Amino acid sequence: MQIGKVLQQQRIQHHWSQAELADKLNISRQSISKWEQDVSLPSFANVVAISDLFKISLDDLIRGDDELMSKLMTNKKMSPVAKMIWWAFGIAIMMYVILMVAGVGEKSLNEWIQLPLIVSFAGLVFTVNWRQLNRSLSKPAIILGIIFLTSLIVPNIYSFVQGFIQGMAE
């Protein structure tokens, strides 16, 4: 049986509308409709969430859906986070080489990098799908994230305040 039919049967057994199920999975009602009509397939993360929600084993949920099984077996794409990390390291190494050849000093680099850092961070904050991110973060990940962000932010705040105080003193 295809996952869309299993999903629809389980939803009906629990007396939930598509909208109610969508709210429980933190996705759109249209996604539920597309899955039930076999227009599209859920991601692996959503398959796991459906399995947990309905207390159905993953095997029972996807075993009969050959198309989904094929998609899950052949989906060997690099995750967006992995792509972001690899690209960042690659670009950072290239930039390091270029800046060293150009003779740019550390102080100049620190001054120059502030604007792209602030703009990219703000852009990231406004473009991240927070609903999905919040579902995937564990307590240790949140604690490490707080430590990481604090470590990034404190030196900048310190530098800004010291510069402001020096500017006011002059």
C-alpha positions, 0 to 999 in steps of 0.5 A: 500500500502506498504511504498516501493511503496509509496516511489517509487511513490513519488520519481518518481513524484518528478523526483528524482533518488534513489541517489538524494533521498538518498542525501536528506535523508542523507542515502545510495542509497542502502537503498532506493533501499532496501525499494522500493524493500521491502527487508528492512524497514526504521527506524522510524526516516527515516519514519518521514524524508520521511514524512517531505520531501514529505509532506505526513502525517505519517498516509498516509505513513504507514497506509497500510503497515502492516509489518511496522506498526507491526515493529513500534508497537513491537519495544520496544528495549532500544535505544543505548544512553539509553543502554550506560547511564545505562551501564555507571552508573552500571559500575561506581557504581561497580567501585566506590565500588571496589575502595573504598574497595581497598582504592584507593584515589581520586588523584590516581583515577584522574591520572589513569582515564585520559588514558581511558578517552582520548582513549574512547573519541577518539574512540567515536569521530571516531565511531559515525555516525555524519551524523545522529547525526547532523540531530537530534541535536537541537540548545539547545542540541548543546549549552548544548553539548558545555557547557558539553564538555567545562566543561570536557576539561577545567580542563584537559587543565589547569592541563596539562599546569600547569604540563608542566610549573612545569616540565619546572621550575624544 
